[in-house]
Amino acid sequence: SEKGWQGACGAVCGGVAATGVILGGKERMPNESIQDAYLKASKFATDFEEQFGTVVCSGLCGYDFSDPAAIMEYQENNTWENTCNKFVIWAVDHVRKLMKEDLRKKW
């Protein structure tokens, strides 16, 4: 796009994916659970956005990943260690809280 790559943060993608895996349990998710999966995933993403202001990767870390120079700067500045890891830690903890009962039922 004109603004560069505008993809979602990997922590958001992982959290959304985790909600589906948790609700599915060890078997394929039944059709009647799909709506719940969408609602929980939406809640997770909304909570993330409320916490950090956006779900867009470049908005969170400040780098345009369609620009090779920005990628180099991201790496040189250890941005994952200094910035991005807090999003992952929050996402794991929030999925755990949001999906606590589902984890007990399905796993």
Jmol script that loads the backbone (N, CA, C; Angstrom):
load data "model"
ATOM      1  N   SER A   1       0.835  -1.183   0.000  1.00  0.00           N
ATOM      2  CA  SER A   1       0.000   0.000   0.000  1.00  0.00           C
ATOM      3  C   SER A   1       0.878   1.243   0.000  1.00  0.00           C
ATOM      4  N   GLU A   2       0.285   2.392  -0.185  1.00  0.00           N
ATOM      5  CA  GLU A   2       1.026   3.652  -0.160  1.00  0.00           C
ATOM      6  C   GLU A   2       1.679   3.899   1.196  1.00  0.00           C
ATOM      7  N   LYS A   3       1.084   3.391   2.239  1.00  0.00           N
ATOM      8  CA  LYS A   3       1.592   3.600   3.590  1.00  0.00           C
ATOM      9  C   LYS A   3       2.579   2.520   4.010  1.00  0.00           C
ATOM     10  N   GLY A   4       2.910   1.597   3.123  1.00  0.00           N
ATOM     11  CA  GLY A   4       3.762   0.482   3.495  1.00  0.00           C
ATOM     12  C   GLY A   4       2.932  -0.683   3.996  1.00  0.00           C
ATOM     13  N   TRP A   5       3.603  -1.667   4.499  1.00  0.00           N
ATOM     14  CA  TRP A   5       2.917  -2.862   4.975  1.00  0.00           C
ATOM     15  C   TRP A   5       2.125  -2.521   6.227  1.00  0.00           C
ATOM     16  N   GLN A   6       0.849  -2.869   6.234  1.00  0.00           N
ATOM     17  CA  GLN A   6      -0.054  -2.519   7.332  1.00  0.00           C
ATOM     18  C   GLN A   6      -0.638  -3.763   7.997  1.00  0.00           C
ATOM     19  N   GLY A   7       0.143  -4.806   8.119  1.00  0.00           N
ATOM     20  CA  GLY A   7      -0.350  -6.053   8.685  1.00  0.00           C
ATOM     21  C   GLY A   7      -0.475  -6.011  10.195  1.00  0.00           C
ATOM     22  N   ALA A   8      -1.235  -6.951  10.700  1.00  0.00           N
ATOM     23  CA  ALA A   8      -1.440  -7.054  12.147  1.00  0.00           C
ATOM     24  C   ALA A   8      -0.181  -7.572  12.832  1.00  0.00           C
ATOM     25  N   CYS A   9      -0.011  -7.171  14.056  1.00  0.00           N
ATOM     26  CA  CYS A   9       1.072  -7.653  14.909  1.00  0.00           C
ATOM     27  C   CYS A   9       0.975  -9.174  15.031  1.00  0.00           C
ATOM     28  N   GLY A  10       2.114  -9.838  15.030  1.00  0.00           N
ATOM     29  CA  GLY A  10       2.138 -11.291  15.171  1.00  0.00           C
ATOM     30  C   GLY A  10       1.538 -11.766  16.483  1.00  0.00           C
ATOM     31  N   ALA A  11       1.667 -10.966  17.533  1.00  0.00           N
ATOM     32  CA  ALA A  11       1.069 -11.341  18.819  1.00  0.00           C
ATOM     33  C   ALA A  11      -0.452 -11.361  18.728  1.00  0.00           C
ATOM     34  N   VAL A  12      -1.006 -10.452  17.940  1.00  0.00           N
ATOM     35  CA  VAL A  12      -2.459 -10.429  17.729  1.00  0.00           C
ATOM     36  C   VAL A  12      -2.873 -11.648  16.916  1.00  0.00           C
ATOM     37  N   CYS A  13      -2.155 -11.913  15.835  1.00  0.00           N
ATOM     38  CA  CYS A  13      -2.475 -13.083  15.002  1.00  0.00           C
ATOM     39  C   CYS A  13      -2.384 -14.368  15.817  1.00  0.00           C
ATOM     40  N   GLY A  14      -1.342 -14.479  16.624  1.00  0.00           N
ATOM     41  CA  GLY A  14      -1.176 -15.663  17.457  1.00  0.00           C
ATOM     42  C   GLY A  14      -2.275 -15.810  18.492  1.00  0.00           C
ATOM     43  N   GLY A  15      -2.673 -14.706  19.105  1.00  0.00           N
ATOM     44  CA  GLY A  15      -3.750 -14.744  20.095  1.00  0.00           C
ATOM     45  C   GLY A  15      -5.077 -15.146  19.487  1.00  0.00           C
ATOM     46  N   VAL A  16      -5.360 -14.618  18.305  1.00  0.00           N
ATOM     47  CA  VAL A  16      -6.597 -14.970  17.603  1.00  0.00           C
ATOM     48  C   VAL A  16      -6.572 -16.450  17.223  1.00  0.00           C
ATOM     49  N   ALA A  17      -5.442 -16.917  16.713  1.00  0.00           N
ATOM     50  CA  ALA A  17      -5.325 -18.331  16.348  1.00  0.00           C
ATOM     51  C   ALA A  17      -5.482 -19.222  17.580  1.00  0.00           C
ATOM     52  N   ALA A  18      -4.893 -18.809  18.680  1.00  0.00           N
ATOM     53  CA  ALA A  18      -4.976 -19.605  19.908  1.00  0.00           C
ATOM     54  C   ALA A  18      -6.408 -19.759  20.394  1.00  0.00           C
ATOM     55  N   THR A  19      -7.224 -18.722  20.254  1.00  0.00           N
ATOM     56  CA  THR A  19      -8.615 -18.853  20.692  1.00  0.00           C
ATOM     57  C   THR A  19      -9.326 -19.950  19.910  1.00  0.00           C
ATOM     58  N   GLY A  20      -9.066 -20.031  18.618  1.00  0.00           N
ATOM     59  CA  GLY A  20      -9.679 -21.077  17.801  1.00  0.00           C
ATOM     60  C   GLY A  20      -9.194 -22.462  18.175  1.00  0.00           C
ATOM     61  N   VAL A  21      -7.902 -22.581  18.411  1.00  0.00           N
ATOM     62  CA  VAL A  21      -7.342 -23.880  18.799  1.00  0.00           C
ATOM     63  C   VAL A  21      -7.914 -24.319  20.143  1.00  0.00           C
ATOM     64  N   ILE A  22      -7.981 -23.407  21.086  1.00  0.00           N
ATOM     65  CA  ILE A  22      -8.503 -23.739  22.414  1.00  0.00           C
ATOM     66  C   ILE A  22      -9.967 -24.152  22.333  1.00  0.00           C
ATOM     67  N   LEU A  23     -10.772 -23.407  21.595  1.00  0.00           N
ATOM     68  CA  LEU A  23     -12.192 -23.749  21.481  1.00  0.00           C
ATOM     69  C   LEU A  23     -12.408 -25.045  20.716  1.00  0.00           C
ATOM     70  N   GLY A  24     -11.532 -25.331  19.789  1.00  0.00           N
ATOM     71  CA  GLY A  24     -11.653 -26.577  19.041  1.00  0.00           C
ATOM     72  C   GLY A  24     -11.290 -27.789  19.869  1.00  0.00           C
ATOM     73  N   GLY A  25     -10.428 -27.592  20.833  1.00  0.00           N
ATOM     74  CA  GLY A  25      -9.975 -28.717  21.637  1.00  0.00           C
ATOM     75  C   GLY A  25      -9.162 -29.677  20.796  1.00  0.00           C
ATOM     76  N   LYS A  26      -9.233 -30.933  21.131  1.00  0.00           N
ATOM     77  CA  LYS A  26      -8.450 -31.949  20.428  1.00  0.00           C
ATOM     78  C   LYS A  26      -9.144 -32.444  19.173  1.00  0.00           C
ATOM     79  N   GLU A  27     -10.348 -32.005  18.968  1.00  0.00           N
ATOM     80  CA  GLU A  27     -11.136 -32.412  17.804  1.00  0.00           C
ATOM     81  C   GLU A  27     -11.439 -31.185  16.945  1.00  0.00           C
ATOM     82  N   ARG A  28     -11.975 -31.436  15.769  1.00  0.00           N
ATOM     83  CA  ARG A  28     -12.406 -30.335  14.911  1.00  0.00           C
ATOM     84  C   ARG A  28     -13.498 -29.541  15.634  1.00  0.00           C
ATOM     85  N   MET A  29     -13.450 -28.218  15.509  1.00  0.00           N
ATOM     86  CA  MET A  29     -14.431 -27.362  16.178  1.00  0.00           C
ATOM     87  C   MET A  29     -15.817 -27.592  15.585  1.00  0.00           C
ATOM     88  N   PRO A  30     -16.819 -27.885  16.414  1.00  0.00           N
ATOM     89  CA  PRO A  30     -18.178 -28.045  15.892  1.00  0.00           C
ATOM     90  C   PRO A  30     -18.714 -26.708  15.372  1.00  0.00           C
ATOM     91  N   ASN A  31     -19.586 -26.785  14.387  1.00  0.00           N
ATOM     92  CA  ASN A  31     -20.131 -25.570  13.773  1.00  0.00           C
ATOM     93  C   ASN A  31     -20.773 -24.626  14.784  1.00  0.00           C
ATOM     94  N   GLU A  32     -21.408 -25.167  15.806  1.00  0.00           N
ATOM     95  CA  GLU A  32     -22.073 -24.304  16.785  1.00  0.00           C
ATOM     96  C   GLU A  32     -21.072 -23.513  17.634  1.00  0.00           C
ATOM     97  N   SER A  33     -19.803 -23.884  17.608  1.00  0.00           N
ATOM     98  CA  SER A  33     -18.778 -23.152  18.361  1.00  0.00           C
ATOM     99  C   SER A  33     -18.119 -22.042  17.558  1.00  0.00           C
ATOM    100  N   ILE A  34     -18.379 -21.993  16.263  1.00  0.00           N
ATOM    101  CA  ILE A  34     -17.694 -21.023  15.407  1.00  0.00           C
ATOM    102  C   ILE A  34     -18.034 -19.589  15.808  1.00  0.00           C
ATOM    103  N   GLN A  35     -19.297 -19.316  16.092  1.00  0.00           N
ATOM    104  CA  GLN A  35     -19.676 -17.962  16.503  1.00  0.00           C
ATOM    105  C   GLN A  35     -18.934 -17.559  17.771  1.00  0.00           C
ATOM    106  N   ASP A  36     -18.836 -18.464  18.725  1.00  0.00           N
ATOM    107  CA  ASP A  36     -18.121 -18.183  19.965  1.00  0.00           C
ATOM    108  C   ASP A  36     -16.646 -17.902  19.682  1.00  0.00           C
ATOM    109  N   ALA A  37     -16.070 -18.646  18.754  1.00  0.00           N
ATOM    110  CA  ALA A  37     -14.666 -18.429  18.394  1.00  0.00           C
ATOM    111  C   ALA A  37     -14.464 -17.030  17.823  1.00  0.00           C
ATOM    112  N   TYR A  38     -15.346 -16.620  16.928  1.00  0.00           N
ATOM    113  CA  TYR A  38     -15.254 -15.270  16.361  1.00  0.00           C
ATOM    114  C   TYR A  38     -15.405 -14.201  17.444  1.00  0.00           C
ATOM    115  N   LEU A  39     -16.351 -14.404  18.343  1.00  0.00           N
ATOM    116  CA  LEU A  39     -16.580 -13.422  19.403  1.00  0.00           C
ATOM    117  C   LEU A  39     -15.387 -13.320  20.350  1.00  0.00           C
ATOM    118  N   LYS A  40     -14.819 -14.460  20.715  1.00  0.00           N
ATOM    119  CA  LYS A  40     -13.651 -14.445  21.609  1.00  0.00           C
ATOM    120  C   LYS A  40     -12.441 -13.835  20.912  1.00  0.00           C
ATOM    121  N   ALA A  41     -12.244 -14.165  19.641  1.00  0.00           N
ATOM    122  CA  ALA A  41     -11.124 -13.597  18.883  1.00  0.00           C
ATOM    123  C   ALA A  41     -11.289 -12.087  18.744  1.00  0.00           C
ATOM    124  N   SER A  42     -12.511 -11.657  18.486  1.00  0.00           N
ATOM    125  CA  SER A  42     -12.792 -10.228  18.368  1.00  0.00           C
ATOM    126  C   SER A  42     -12.553  -9.517  19.695  1.00  0.00           C
ATOM    127  N   LYS A  43     -12.973 -10.131  20.784  1.00  0.00           N
ATOM    128  CA  LYS A  43     -12.749  -9.564  22.118  1.00  0.00           C
ATOM    129  C   LYS A  43     -11.255  -9.429  22.389  1.00  0.00           C
ATOM    130  N   PHE A  44     -10.501 -10.472  22.053  1.00  0.00           N
ATOM    131  CA  PHE A  44      -9.052 -10.426  22.250  1.00  0.00           C
ATOM    132  C   PHE A  44      -8.435  -9.259  21.469  1.00  0.00           C
ATOM    133  N   ALA A  45      -8.769  -9.150  20.176  1.00  0.00           N
ATOM    134  CA  ALA A  45      -8.201  -8.095  19.329  1.00  0.00           C
ATOM    135  C   ALA A  45      -8.619  -6.704  19.811  1.00  0.00           C
ATOM    136  N   THR A  46      -9.871  -6.564  20.222  1.00  0.00           N
ATOM    137  CA  THR A  46     -10.355  -5.278  20.738  1.00  0.00           C
ATOM    138  C   THR A  46      -9.627  -4.904  22.023  1.00  0.00           C
ATOM    139  N   ASP A  47      -9.454  -5.870  22.908  1.00  0.00           N
ATOM    140  CA  ASP A  47      -8.736  -5.614  24.160  1.00  0.00           C
ATOM    141  C   ASP A  47      -7.288  -5.211  23.883  1.00  0.00           C
ATOM    142  N   PHE A  48      -6.654  -5.875  22.915  1.00  0.00           N
ATOM    143  CA  PHE A  48      -5.281  -5.540  22.541  1.00  0.00           C
ATOM    144  C   PHE A  48      -5.216  -4.093  22.045  1.00  0.00           C
ATOM    145  N   GLU A  49      -6.144  -3.746  21.158  1.00  0.00           N
ATOM    146  CA  GLU A  49      -6.162  -2.389  20.607  1.00  0.00           C
ATOM    147  C   GLU A  49      -6.411  -1.346  21.700  1.00  0.00           C
ATOM    148  N   GLU A  50      -7.282  -1.651  22.636  1.00  0.00           N
ATOM    149  CA  GLU A  50      -7.528  -0.727  23.746  1.00  0.00           C
ATOM    150  C   GLU A  50      -6.284  -0.571  24.621  1.00  0.00           C
ATOM    151  N   GLN A  51      -5.558  -1.654  24.796  1.00  0.00           N
ATOM    152  CA  GLN A  51      -4.357  -1.632  25.633  1.00  0.00           C
ATOM    153  C   GLN A  51      -3.204  -0.874  24.975  1.00  0.00           C
ATOM    154  N   PHE A  52      -3.012  -1.088  23.657  1.00  0.00           N
ATOM    155  CA  PHE A  52      -1.820  -0.571  22.982  1.00  0.00           C
ATOM    156  C   PHE A  52      -2.096   0.475  21.900  1.00  0.00           C
ATOM    157  N   GLY A  53      -3.368   0.745  21.597  1.00  0.00           N
ATOM    158  CA  GLY A  53      -3.706   1.795  20.653  1.00  0.00           C
ATOM    159  C   GLY A  53      -3.896   1.371  19.216  1.00  0.00           C
ATOM    160  N   THR A  54      -3.433   0.204  18.845  1.00  0.00           N
ATOM    161  CA  THR A  54      -3.571  -0.317  17.485  1.00  0.00           C
ATOM    162  C   THR A  54      -3.235  -1.806  17.490  1.00  0.00           C
ATOM    163  N   VAL A  55      -3.627  -2.496  16.438  1.00  0.00           N
ATOM    164  CA  VAL A  55      -3.200  -3.884  16.239  1.00  0.00           C
ATOM    165  C   VAL A  55      -2.202  -3.967  15.089  1.00  0.00           C
ATOM    166  N   VAL A  56      -1.930  -2.833  14.439  1.00  0.00           N
ATOM    167  CA  VAL A  56      -1.047  -2.800  13.269  1.00  0.00           C
ATOM    168  C   VAL A  56       0.413  -2.808  13.725  1.00  0.00           C
ATOM    169  N   CYS A  57       1.169  -3.736  13.180  1.00  0.00           N
ATOM    170  CA  CYS A  57       2.564  -3.936  13.556  1.00  0.00           C
ATOM    171  C   CYS A  57       3.376  -2.644  13.476  1.00  0.00           C
ATOM    172  N   SER A  58       3.325  -1.971  12.345  1.00  0.00           N
ATOM    173  CA  SER A  58       4.138  -0.757  12.177  1.00  0.00           C
ATOM    174  C   SER A  58       3.734   0.340  13.159  1.00  0.00           C
ATOM    175  N   GLY A  59       2.469   0.382  13.515  1.00  0.00           N
ATOM    176  CA  GLY A  59       2.009   1.361  14.493  1.00  0.00           C
ATOM    177  C   GLY A  59       2.499   1.059  15.898  1.00  0.00           C
ATOM    178  N   LEU A  60       2.738  -0.209  16.180  1.00  0.00           N
ATOM    179  CA  LEU A  60       3.210  -0.624  17.492  1.00  0.00           C
ATOM    180  C   LEU A  60       4.718  -0.470  17.642  1.00  0.00           C
ATOM    181  N   CYS A  61       5.446  -0.875  16.615  1.00  0.00           N
ATOM    182  CA  CYS A  61       6.907  -0.876  16.735  1.00  0.00           C
ATOM    183  C   CYS A  61       7.573   0.298  16.028  1.00  0.00           C
ATOM    184  N   GLY A  62       6.829   0.978  15.137  1.00  0.00           N
ATOM    185  CA  GLY A  62       7.372   2.156  14.481  1.00  0.00           C
ATOM    186  C   GLY A  62       8.166   1.898  13.218  1.00  0.00           C
ATOM    187  N   TYR A  63       8.092   0.688  12.671  1.00  0.00           N
ATOM    188  CA  TYR A  63       8.857   0.362  11.467  1.00  0.00           C
ATOM    189  C   TYR A  63       7.941  -0.104  10.347  1.00  0.00           C
ATOM    190  N   ASP A  64       8.289   0.288   9.126  1.00  0.00           N
ATOM    191  CA  ASP A  64       7.573  -0.128   7.919  1.00  0.00           C
ATOM    192  C   ASP A  64       8.303  -1.339   7.351  1.00  0.00           C
ATOM    193  N   PHE A  65       7.715  -2.508   7.484  1.00  0.00           N
ATOM    194  CA  PHE A  65       8.381  -3.740   7.060  1.00  0.00           C
ATOM    195  C   PHE A  65       8.364  -3.963   5.555  1.00  0.00           C
ATOM    196  N   SER A  66       7.859  -3.001   4.791  1.00  0.00           N
ATOM    197  CA  SER A  66       8.011  -3.074   3.337  1.00  0.00           C
ATOM    198  C   SER A  66       9.267  -2.320   2.898  1.00  0.00           C
ATOM    199  N   ASP A  67       9.980  -1.730   3.837  1.00  0.00           N
ATOM    200  CA  ASP A  67      11.203  -0.970   3.574  1.00  0.00           C
ATOM    201  C   ASP A  67      12.405  -1.742   4.125  1.00  0.00           C
ATOM    202  N   PRO A  68      13.291  -2.240   3.246  1.00  0.00           N
ATOM    203  CA  PRO A  68      14.451  -3.005   3.716  1.00  0.00           C
ATOM    204  C   PRO A  68      15.315  -2.245   4.730  1.00  0.00           C
ATOM    205  N   ALA A  69      15.457  -0.941   4.559  1.00  0.00           N
ATOM    206  CA  ALA A  69      16.250  -0.156   5.511  1.00  0.00           C
ATOM    207  C   ALA A  69      15.591  -0.146   6.892  1.00  0.00           C
ATOM    208  N   ALA A  70      14.273  -0.088   6.920  1.00  0.00           N
ATOM    209  CA  ALA A  70      13.553  -0.108   8.195  1.00  0.00           C
ATOM    210  C   ALA A  70      13.707  -1.462   8.881  1.00  0.00           C
ATOM    211  N   ILE A  71      13.705  -2.521   8.093  1.00  0.00           N
ATOM    212  CA  ILE A  71      13.900  -3.857   8.671  1.00  0.00           C
ATOM    213  C   ILE A  71      15.281  -3.956   9.304  1.00  0.00           C
ATOM    214  N   MET A  72      16.284  -3.439   8.621  1.00  0.00           N
ATOM    215  CA  MET A  72      17.645  -3.449   9.171  1.00  0.00           C
ATOM    216  C   MET A  72      17.696  -2.648  10.484  1.00  0.00           C
ATOM    217  N   GLU A  73      17.064  -1.490  10.490  1.00  0.00           N
ATOM    218  CA  GLU A  73      17.041  -0.656  11.692  1.00  0.00           C
ATOM    219  C   GLU A  73      16.312  -1.372  12.830  1.00  0.00           C
ATOM    220  N   TYR A  74      15.216  -2.031  12.497  1.00  0.00           N
ATOM    221  CA  TYR A  74      14.461  -2.815  13.477  1.00  0.00           C
ATOM    222  C   TYR A  74      15.384  -3.843  14.135  1.00  0.00           C
ATOM    223  N   GLN A  75      16.157  -4.540  13.310  1.00  0.00           N
ATOM    224  CA  GLN A  75      17.061  -5.564  13.836  1.00  0.00           C
ATOM    225  C   GLN A  75      18.211  -4.953  14.632  1.00  0.00           C
ATOM    226  N   GLU A  76      18.817  -3.910  14.088  1.00  0.00           N
ATOM    227  CA  GLU A  76      19.957  -3.273  14.755  1.00  0.00           C
ATOM    228  C   GLU A  76      19.573  -2.694  16.115  1.00  0.00           C
ATOM    229  N   ASN A  77      18.360  -2.207  16.230  1.00  0.00           N
ATOM    230  CA  ASN A  77      17.898  -1.611  17.486  1.00  0.00           C
ATOM    231  C   ASN A  77      17.300  -2.621  18.459  1.00  0.00           C
ATOM    232  N   ASN A  78      17.376  -3.901  18.101  1.00  0.00           N
ATOM    233  CA  ASN A  78      16.815  -4.958  18.960  1.00  0.00           C
ATOM    234  C   ASN A  78      15.378  -4.648  19.361  1.00  0.00           C
ATOM    235  N   THR A  79      14.607  -4.219  18.381  1.00  0.00           N
ATOM    236  CA  THR A  79      13.233  -3.794  18.654  1.00  0.00           C
ATOM    237  C   THR A  79      12.382  -4.936  19.187  1.00  0.00           C
ATOM    238  N   TRP A  80      12.620  -6.161  18.719  1.00  0.00           N
ATOM    239  CA  TRP A  80      11.824  -7.268  19.246  1.00  0.00           C
ATOM    240  C   TRP A  80      12.034  -7.371  20.752  1.00  0.00           C
ATOM    241  N   GLU A  81      13.290  -7.379  21.166  1.00  0.00           N
ATOM    242  CA  GLU A  81      13.590  -7.520  22.592  1.00  0.00           C
ATOM    243  C   GLU A  81      13.135  -6.306  23.398  1.00  0.00           C
ATOM    244  N   ASN A  82      13.252  -5.122  22.801  1.00  0.00           N
ATOM    245  CA  ASN A  82      12.963  -3.889  23.533  1.00  0.00           C
ATOM    246  C   ASN A  82      11.505  -3.443  23.471  1.00  0.00           C
ATOM    247  N   THR A  83      10.765  -3.918  22.481  1.00  0.00           N
ATOM    248  CA  THR A  83       9.391  -3.444  22.291  1.00  0.00           C
ATOM    249  C   THR A  83       8.405  -4.587  22.084  1.00  0.00           C
ATOM    250  N   CYS A  84       8.663  -5.402  21.085  1.00  0.00           N
ATOM    251  CA  CYS A  84       7.668  -6.383  20.639  1.00  0.00           C
ATOM    252  C   CYS A  84       7.391  -7.484  21.650  1.00  0.00           C
ATOM    253  N   ASN A  85       8.395  -7.871  22.415  1.00  0.00           N
ATOM    254  CA  ASN A  85       8.163  -8.977  23.342  1.00  0.00           C
ATOM    255  C   ASN A  85       7.086  -8.661  24.371  1.00  0.00           C
ATOM    256  N   LYS A  86       6.906  -7.378  24.713  1.00  0.00           N
ATOM    257  CA  LYS A  86       5.847  -7.045  25.680  1.00  0.00           C
ATOM    258  C   LYS A  86       4.462  -7.328  25.100  1.00  0.00           C
ATOM    259  N   PHE A  87       4.318  -7.210  23.776  1.00  0.00           N
ATOM    260  CA  PHE A  87       3.039  -7.517  23.141  1.00  0.00           C
ATOM    261  C   PHE A  87       2.768  -9.020  23.199  1.00  0.00           C
ATOM    262  N   VAL A  88       3.807  -9.810  22.996  1.00  0.00           N
ATOM    263  CA  VAL A  88       3.667 -11.272  23.053  1.00  0.00           C
ATOM    264  C   VAL A  88       3.311 -11.711  24.470  1.00  0.00           C
ATOM    265  N   ILE A  89       4.012 -11.180  25.440  1.00  0.00           N
ATOM    266  CA  ILE A  89       3.741 -11.540  26.840  1.00  0.00           C
ATOM    267  C   ILE A  89       2.309 -11.166  27.221  1.00  0.00           C
ATOM    268  N   TRP A  90       1.873  -9.972  26.834  1.00  0.00           N
ATOM    269  CA  TRP A  90       0.502  -9.549  27.122  1.00  0.00           C
ATOM    270  C   TRP A  90      -0.488 -10.482  26.438  1.00  0.00           C
ATOM    271  N   ALA A  91      -0.225 -10.822  25.172  1.00  0.00           N
ATOM    272  CA  ALA A  91      -1.147 -11.668  24.406  1.00  0.00           C
ATOM    273  C   ALA A  91      -1.294 -13.045  25.048  1.00  0.00           C
ATOM    274  N   VAL A  92      -0.194 -13.651  25.425  1.00  0.00           N
ATOM    275  CA  VAL A  92      -0.252 -14.975  26.060  1.00  0.00           C
ATOM    276  C   VAL A  92      -1.052 -14.899  27.359  1.00  0.00           C
ATOM    277  N   ASP A  93      -0.766 -13.910  28.167  1.00  0.00           N
ATOM    278  CA  ASP A  93      -1.469 -13.771  29.438  1.00  0.00           C
ATOM    279  C   ASP A  93      -2.953 -13.484  29.228  1.00  0.00           C
ATOM    280  N   HIS A  94      -3.274 -12.651  28.247  1.00  0.00           N
ATOM    281  CA  HIS A  94      -4.674 -12.299  28.022  1.00  0.00           C
ATOM    282  C   HIS A  94      -5.463 -13.482  27.452  1.00  0.00           C
ATOM    283  N   VAL A  95      -4.865 -14.236  26.552  1.00  0.00           N
ATOM    284  CA  VAL A  95      -5.544 -15.438  26.041  1.00  0.00           C
ATOM    285  C   VAL A  95      -5.806 -16.395  27.199  1.00  0.00           C
ATOM    286  N   ARG A  96      -4.826 -16.550  28.069  1.00  0.00           N
ATOM    287  CA  ARG A  96      -4.994 -17.436  29.229  1.00  0.00           C
ATOM    288  C   ARG A  96      -6.184 -16.993  30.075  1.00  0.00           C
ATOM    289  N   LYS A  97      -6.298 -15.704  30.327  1.00  0.00           N
ATOM    290  CA  LYS A  97      -7.413 -15.192  31.139  1.00  0.00           C
ATOM    291  C   LYS A  97      -8.748 -15.308  30.403  1.00  0.00           C
ATOM    292  N   LEU A  98      -8.753 -14.921  29.145  1.00  0.00           N
ATOM    293  CA  LEU A  98      -9.978 -14.910  28.344  1.00  0.00           C
ATOM    294  C   LEU A  98     -10.521 -16.324  28.105  1.00  0.00           C
ATOM    295  N   MET A  99      -9.619 -17.280  27.994  1.00  0.00           N
ATOM    296  CA  MET A  99     -10.003 -18.634  27.600  1.00  0.00           C
ATOM    297  C   MET A  99      -9.901 -19.638  28.751  1.00  0.00           C
ATOM    298  N   LYS A 100      -9.773 -19.162  29.965  1.00  0.00           N
ATOM    299  CA  LYS A 100      -9.543 -20.020  31.128  1.00  0.00           C
ATOM    300  C   LYS A 100     -10.542 -21.178  31.231  1.00  0.00           C
ATOM    301  N   GLU A 101     -11.821 -20.864  31.173  1.00  0.00           N
ATOM    302  CA  GLU A 101     -12.844 -21.909  31.299  1.00  0.00           C
ATOM    303  C   GLU A 101     -12.822 -22.859  30.107  1.00  0.00           C
ATOM    304  N   ASP A 102     -12.615 -22.313  28.916  1.00  0.00           N
ATOM    305  CA  ASP A 102     -12.562 -23.155  27.718  1.00  0.00           C
ATOM    306  C   ASP A 102     -11.370 -24.099  27.767  1.00  0.00           C
ATOM    307  N   LEU A 103     -10.248 -23.627  28.288  1.00  0.00           N
ATOM    308  CA  LEU A 103      -9.073 -24.490  28.432  1.00  0.00           C
ATOM    309  C   LEU A 103      -9.377 -25.668  29.349  1.00  0.00           C
ATOM    310  N   ARG A 104     -10.060 -25.390  30.444  1.00  0.00           N
ATOM    311  CA  ARG A 104     -10.398 -26.464  31.389  1.00  0.00           C
ATOM    312  C   ARG A 104     -11.346 -27.488  30.763  1.00  0.00           C
ATOM    313  N   LYS A 105     -12.313 -27.001  29.976  1.00  0.00           N
ATOM    314  CA  LYS A 105     -13.303 -27.899  29.367  1.00  0.00           C
ATOM    315  C   LYS A 105     -12.712 -28.750  28.252  1.00  0.00           C
ATOM    316  N   LYS A 106     -11.901 -28.139  27.424  1.00  0.00           N
ATOM    317  CA  LYS A 106     -11.464 -28.795  26.190  1.00  0.00           C
ATOM    318  C   LYS A 106     -10.136 -29.522  26.306  1.00  0.00           C
ATOM    319  N   TRP A 107      -9.307 -29.122  27.242  1.00  0.00           N
ATOM    320  CA  TRP A 107      -7.963 -29.694  27.303  1.00  0.00           C
ATOM    321  C   TRP A 107      -7.733 -30.341  28.645  1.00  0.00           C
TER     322      TRP A 107
END
end "model"
wireframe off; spacefill off
backbone 0.3
color backbone group
